[in-house]
Amino acid sequence: MKLSAHYTRTSIYITLTVLLTGAVIYFFAINYIAQQQLDQGLQQQLIEAEEYVRSSNHDPQQYDLDKDHAVFIRTNEQELQKRFFDTTYFNPKEQRKEAGRAVEDLVKLKDTNYKVVITISRAGQKYLIEVITIITLALLTGLLLVLFITNKYMLNGLWKPFQLTLKEIKQFNIADVDQFKGKPSKVEEFAELNEAIREMSLRVTHDYLNLKQFTENASHEMMTPLAVVTTKLDTLIQDETLNAEQLAQITDIYSSINKSSRLNQSLLLLAKLENKLITDEVPINLEVVLSEKMLQFQELMQTKDLSFKPNLQPKQVLASKYLIDILLNNLFSNAIRHNNPGGVIIIELNREQLSIKNTGANHSLNEQLIFERFQKGKESQGTGLGLTLVKNICQHYGYTIHYNYESGWHTFMLIF
């Protein structure tokens, strides 16, 4: 959910709570004030009734004293607590009962006591409260509607510079010449955010260029002496005056130099992958590349009497030929190197995944360490970076690589 939606929902909840609470308080306050006014009117009528009884000096029941509102009842009670209460009132004009408010008190005439009950209608008060309630609810609804429209449209306008900044960040490419500029904004916080992002992009670009230059220089400076040493060793091996022991030592040195060269290339490639320095991408028909790889590794397969069982469907990916070649080389080499003599390699490709399954050791590999750097078997002659490169290349293109073992079969599954 977007921030504007969160803000709108929260503000509406808070406003609705405050307004409803205020409406309830307002309703009871109006009701209390109206009731107090009715009680004051009843009190005034009660005073007038008492004065009438005392001044007439006759039984009040013998006189017509608006009996619809005032009732005099002879009683033997000597004391009566005056009280106001709600009751029903018969309206003679409307010929119906209505809600009313009454007062009850004791009036003395010589030696006789009368209980007087005066009732007046509450219909006018009730109608007034209903009108006030309807007006309040209408105002509440209108206020919520205005608040919703204001938050929906005005806040979207206020957040537009942020949306533009976010869009530019998503489109930012560290390898591009154009740097992050940010959209001008009158909002101080957005302007400050744009400035901070611009400065950060400059630092990141500067570090990227320095790393790129270091990687290129390191690759060149390290490969040159290794190539010189390899050439010298090639010449030295061809010397017929060397005895068997000297030739064996030179062969060990030659093997170590080759391993160092491969290790150097692998580490430099990992640095390029982690810093996204490889950006050349072309459409690649993966089923064609896999068929070519099976031909390339055919000779190595024959040395261990291995066989391929392919099941390839058309699949095209957008990637670097160089990286796809390294990925497949490492997966094929791993399946061949760790296979049993006379074993099988099953290659399956469809639109969703690539699976390379091979026979091998009757135990599972450590799934948590298998893709880590320099994790290899004791008898392995590799650099220990093959599967690490596979994992990093997959991460570079958003693929997922999984390892699974079941009944003597080791499977590496690449999900596009």
For each residue, the residues with C-beta under 8 A, 3 or more apart:
1: 5 6
2: 5 6
3: 6 7 159
4: 7 8 151 152 155 156 159
5: 1 2 8 9
6: 1 2 3 9 10
7: 3 4 10 11 151 155
8: 4 5 11 12 148 151 152 155
9: 5 6 12 13
10: 6 7 13 14
11: 7 8 14 15 147 151
12: 8 9 15 16 144 147 148 151
13: 9 10 16 17
14: 10 11 17 18
15: 11 12 18 19 143 144 147
16: 12 13 19 20 144
17: 13 14 20 21
18: 14 15 21 22
19: 15 16 22 23 140 143 144
20: 16 17 23 24 140
21: 17 18 24 25
22: 18 19 25 26
23: 19 20 26 27 133 136 137 140
24: 20 21 27 28
25: 21 22 28 29
26: 22 23 29 30 132 136
27: 23 24 30 31 129 132 133 136
28: 24 25 31 32
29: 25 26 32 33
30: 26 27 33 34 128 129 132
31: 27 28 34 35 129
32: 28 29 35 36
33: 29 30 36 37
34: 30 31 37 38 125 128 129
35: 31 32 38 39 101 125
36: 32 33 39 40
37: 33 34 40 41 125
38: 34 35 41 42 101 120 122 125
39: 35 36 42 43 84 101 103
40: 36 37 43 44
41: 37 38 44 45 120
42: 38 39 45 46 84 101 102 103 118 120
43: 39 40 46 47 103
44: 40 41 47 48
45: 41 42 48 49 69 70 103 118 120
46: 42 43 49 50 82 103 105 116 118
47: 43 44 50 51
48: 44 45 51 52
49: 45 46 52 53 65 70 72 107 116 118
50: 46 47 53 54 105 107 116
51: 47 48 54 55
52: 48 49 55 56 60 65
53: 49 50 56 60 72 107 109 114 116
54: 50 51 57 107 109
55: 51 52
56: 52 53 60 63
57: 54 109
58: 62 63
59: 62 63 109 112
60: 52 53 56 63 65 72 107 109 114
61: 72 74
62: 58 59
63: 56 58 59 60
64: 67
65: 49 52 60 70 72
66: 69 70
67: 64 70 71
68: 90 92
69: 45 66 118 119 120
70: 45 49 65 66 67 116 117 118
71: 67 116 117 118 119
72: 49 53 60 61 65 107 114 115 116
73: 114 115 116 117
74: 61 112 113 114 115
75: 80 106 113 114 115
76: 113
77: 80 106 113 115
78: 113
79: 106
80: 75 77 104 105 106 115
81:
82: 46 103 104 105 106
83: 103 104
84: 39 42 101 102 103
85: 101 102 103 104
86: 99 100 101 102 122
87: 100 101 102 119
88: 97 98 99 100
89: 97 98 99 100 119 120 121 122
90: 68 96 97 98
91: 94 95 96 97 98 121 123
92: 68 95
93:
94: 91 98
95: 91 92
96: 90 91
97: 88 89 90 91
98: 88 89 90 91 94 121 122 123
99: 86 88 89 121 122 123 126
100: 86 87 88 89 119 120 121 122
101: 35 38 39 42 84 85 86 87 119 120 122
102: 42 84 85 86 87 117 118 119 120
103: 39 42 43 45 46 82 83 84 85 117 118
104: 80 82 83 85 115 116 117
105: 46 50 80 82 115 116
106: 75 77 79 80 82 113 114 115 116
107: 49 50 53 54 60 72 113 114 115 116
108: 112 113 114
109: 53 54 57 59 60 112 113 114
110:
111:
112: 59 74 108 109
113: 74 75 76 77 78 106 107 108 109
114: 53 60 72 73 74 75 106 107 108 109
115: 72 73 74 75 77 80 104 105 106 107
116: 46 49 50 53 70 71 72 73 104 105 106 107
117: 70 71 73 102 103 104
118: 42 45 46 49 69 70 71 102 103
119: 69 71 87 89 100 101 102
120: 38 41 42 45 69 89 100 101 102
121: 89 91 98 99 100 124
122: 38 86 89 98 99 100 101 125 126
123: 91 98 99 126 127
124: 121 127 128
125: 34 35 37 38 122 128 129
126: 99 122 123 129 130
127: 123 124 130 131
128: 30 34 124 125 131 132
129: 27 30 31 34 125 126 132 133
130: 126 127 133 134
131: 127 128 134 135
132: 26 27 30 128 129 135 136
133: 23 27 129 130 136 137
134: 130 131 137 138
135: 131 132 138 139
136: 23 26 27 132 133 139 140
137: 23 133 134 140 141
138: 134 135 141 142
139: 135 136 142 143
140: 19 20 23 136 137 143 144
141: 137 138 144 145
142: 138 139 145 146
143: 15 19 139 140 146 147
144: 12 15 16 19 140 141 147 148
145: 141 142 148 149
146: 142 143 149 150
147: 11 12 15 143 144 150 151
148: 8 12 144 145 151 152
149: 145 146 152 153
150: 146 147 153 154 155
151: 4 7 8 11 12 147 148 154 155
152: 4 8 148 149 155 156
153: 149 150 156 157
154: 150 151 157 158
155: 4 7 8 150 151 152 158 159
156: 4 152 153 159 160
157: 153 154 160
158: 154 155 187
159: 3 4 155 156 162 163
160: 156 157 163 164
161: 164 165 183 184 185 187 190 194
162: 159 165 166 190 193
163: 159 160 166 167
164: 160 161 167 168 183
165: 161 162 168 169 182 183 190 193 194 197
166: 162 163 169 170
167: 163 164 170 171
168: 164 165 171 172 180 181 182 183
169: 165 166 172 180 197
170: 166 167
171: 167 168
172: 168 169 176 180 201
173: 176
174: 204 205 208 276
175: 208 276 277 279
176: 172 173
177:
178: 181
179: 198 201 202 205
180: 168 169 172 197 198 201
181: 168 178 198
182: 165 168 193 194 195 197 198
183: 161 164 165 168 194
184: 161 191
185: 161 190 191 194
186: 191
187: 158 161 190 191
188: 191 192
189: 192 193
190: 161 162 165 185 187 193 194
191: 184 185 186 187 188 194 195
192: 188 189 195 196
193: 162 165 182 189 190 196 197
194: 161 165 182 183 185 190 191 197 198
195: 182 191 192 198 199
196: 192 193 199 200
197: 165 169 180 182 193 194 200 201
198: 179 180 181 182 194 195 201 202
199: 195 196 202 203
200: 196 197 203 204
201: 172 179 180 197 198 204 205
202: 179 198 199 205 206
203: 199 200 206 207
204: 174 200 201 207 208
205: 174 179 201 202 208 209
206: 202 203 209 210
207: 203 204 210 211
208: 174 175 204 205 211 212 275
209: 205 206 212 213
210: 206 207 213 214
211: 207 208 214 215 271 275 277
212: 208 209 215 216 275 277
213: 209 210 216 217
214: 210 211 217 218
215: 211 212 218 219 268 271 272 275 277
216: 212 213 219 220
217: 213 214 220 221
218: 214 215 221 222 268
219: 215 216 222 223 264 265 268
220: 216 217 223 224
221: 217 218 224 225
222: 218 219 225 226 264
223: 219 220 226 227 261 264 265
224: 220 221 227 228
225: 221 222 228 229
226: 222 223 229 230 257 260 261 264
227: 223 224 230 231
228: 224 225 231 232
229: 225 226 232 233 257
230: 226 227 233 234 254 257 258 261
231: 227 228 234 235
232: 228 229 235 236
233: 229 230 236 237 250 253 254 257
234: 230 231 237 238 254
235: 231 232 238 239
236: 232 233 239 242 250
237: 233 234 242 247 250 251 254
238: 234 235
239: 235 236 242
240:
241:
242: 236 237 239 246 247 250
243: 246 247
244: 247 248
245: 248 249
246: 242 243 249 250
247: 237 242 243 244 250 251
248: 244 245 251 252
249: 245 246 252 253
250: 233 236 237 242 246 247 253 254
251: 237 247 248 254 255
252: 248 249 255 256
253: 233 249 250 256 257
254: 230 233 234 237 250 251 257 258
255: 251 252 258 259
256: 252 253 259 260
257: 226 229 230 233 253 254 260 261
258: 230 254 255 261 262
259: 255 256 262 263 381 383
260: 226 256 257 263 264
261: 223 226 230 257 258 264 265
262: 258 259 265 266 383
263: 259 260 266 267 383 385
264: 219 222 223 226 260 261 267 268
265: 219 223 261 262 268 269
266: 262 263 269 270 383 385 386 389
267: 263 264 270 271 385
268: 215 218 219 264 265 271 272
269: 265 266 272 273 326 389
270: 266 267 273 274 373 385 388 389 392
271: 211 215 267 268 274 275 277
272: 215 268 269 275 277 278
273: 269 270 276 277 278 323 389 392 393 395 396
274: 270 271 392
275: 208 211 212 215 271 272
276: 174 175 273 279 396
277: 175 211 212 215 271 272 273
278: 272 273 320 322 323 396
279: 175 276
280: 320 322
281: 318 319 320
282: 318 319 320 321
283: 316 317 318
284: 289 316 317 318 319 321 324
285: 288 289 314 315 316
286: 289 290 315 316 317 324 349 354
287: 290 291 312 313 314 315 349
288: 285 291 292
289: 284 285 286 292 293 324 325 328
290: 286 287 293 294 310 312 328 347 349 354
291: 287 288 294 295 310 312
292: 288 289 295 296
293: 289 290 296 297 328 329 332
294: 290 291 297 298 308 310 347
295: 291 292 298
296: 292 293
297: 293 294 300 301 332 333 336
298: 294 295 301 302
299: 302 303
300: 297 303 304 336
301: 297 298 304 306 307 308 336 345
302: 298 299 305 306
303: 299 300
304: 300 301 336 339 341 342 343
305: 302 341 342
306: 301 302 336 339 341 342 343 344 345
307: 301 344 345
308: 294 301 344 345 347
309: 344 345 346 347
310: 290 291 294 346 347 348 349
311: 346 347 348 349
312: 287 290 291 347 348 349
313: 287 349 350 351
314: 285 287 351
315: 285 286 287 349 350 351 354 416
316: 283 284 285 286
317: 283 284 286 324 397 416
318: 281 282 283 284
319: 281 282 284 323 324 397
320: 278 280 281 282 323 324
321: 282 284 324 325
322: 278 280 325 326
323: 273 278 319 320 326 327 393 396 397
324: 284 286 289 317 319 320 321 327 328 393
325: 289 321 322 328 329
326: 269 322 323 329 330 389 393
327: 323 324 330 331 389 390 393 394
328: 289 290 293 324 325 331 332
329: 293 325 326 332 333
330: 326 327 333 334 386 387 389 390
331: 327 328 334 335 356 390 412
332: 293 297 328 329 335 336 345 356
333: 297 329 330 336 337 382 386
334: 330 331 337 338 386 387 412
335: 331 332 338 339 345 356 358 410 412
336: 297 300 301 304 306 332 333 339 345 358
337: 333 334 380 382
338: 334 335 358 360 361 377 410
339: 304 306 335 336 343 345 358 359 360
340: 343 359 360
341: 304 305 306
342: 304 305 306
343: 304 306 339 340 358 359 360
344: 306 307 308 309 358 359
345: 301 306 307 308 309 332 335 336 339 356 357 358
346: 309 310 311 355 356 357 358
347: 290 294 308 309 310 311 312 354 355 356 357
348: 310 311 312 353 354 355 357
349: 286 287 290 310 311 312 313 315 353 354 355
350: 313 315 353
351: 313 314 315 416
352: 415 416
353: 348 349 350 413 414 415 416
354: 286 290 315 347 348 349 413 414 416
355: 346 347 348 349 411 412 413 414
356: 331 332 335 345 346 347 411 412
357: 345 346 347 348 409 410 411 412
358: 335 336 338 339 343 344 345 346 409 410
359: 339 340 343 344 408 409 410
360: 338 339 340 343 408 409 410
361: 338 410
362: 408
363: 405
364: 367 405
365: 370 403 405 410
366: 369 370 375
367: 364 370 403
368: 372
369: 366 372 375
370: 365 366 367 375 387 403
371: 375 387 388 390 391 401 403
372: 368 369 375 388
373: 270 384 385 388
374: 383 384 385
375: 366 369 370 371 372 384 387 388
376: 380 382 384
377: 338 380
378:
379:
380: 337 376 377 384
381: 259
382: 333 337 376 385 386
383: 259 262 263 266 374 386
384: 373 374 375 376 380 388
385: 263 266 267 270 373 374 382 388 389
386: 266 330 333 334 382 383 389 390
387: 330 334 370 371 375 390 391
388: 270 371 372 373 375 384 385 391 392
389: 266 269 270 273 326 327 330 385 386 392 393
390: 327 330 331 371 386 387 393 394 401 412
391: 371 387 388 394 395 401
392: 270 273 274 388 389 395 396
393: 273 323 324 326 327 389 390 396 397 399
394: 327 390 391 397 399 400 401 414
395: 273 391 392 398 399
396: 273 276 278 323 392 393
397: 317 319 323 393 394
398: 395
399: 393 394 395 414 415 416
400: 394 414 415
401: 371 390 391 394 412 413 414 415
402: 412 413 415
403: 365 367 370 371 410 411 412 413
404: 410 411 413
405: 363 364 365 409 410 411
406: 409 411
407:
408: 359 360 362
409: 357 358 359 360 405 406
410: 335 338 357 358 359 360 361 365 403 404 405
411: 355 356 357 403 404 405 406
412: 331 334 335 355 356 357 390 401 402 403
413: 353 354 355 401 402 403 404
414: 353 354 355 394 399 400 401
415: 352 353 399 400 401 402
416: 315 317 351 352 353 354 399
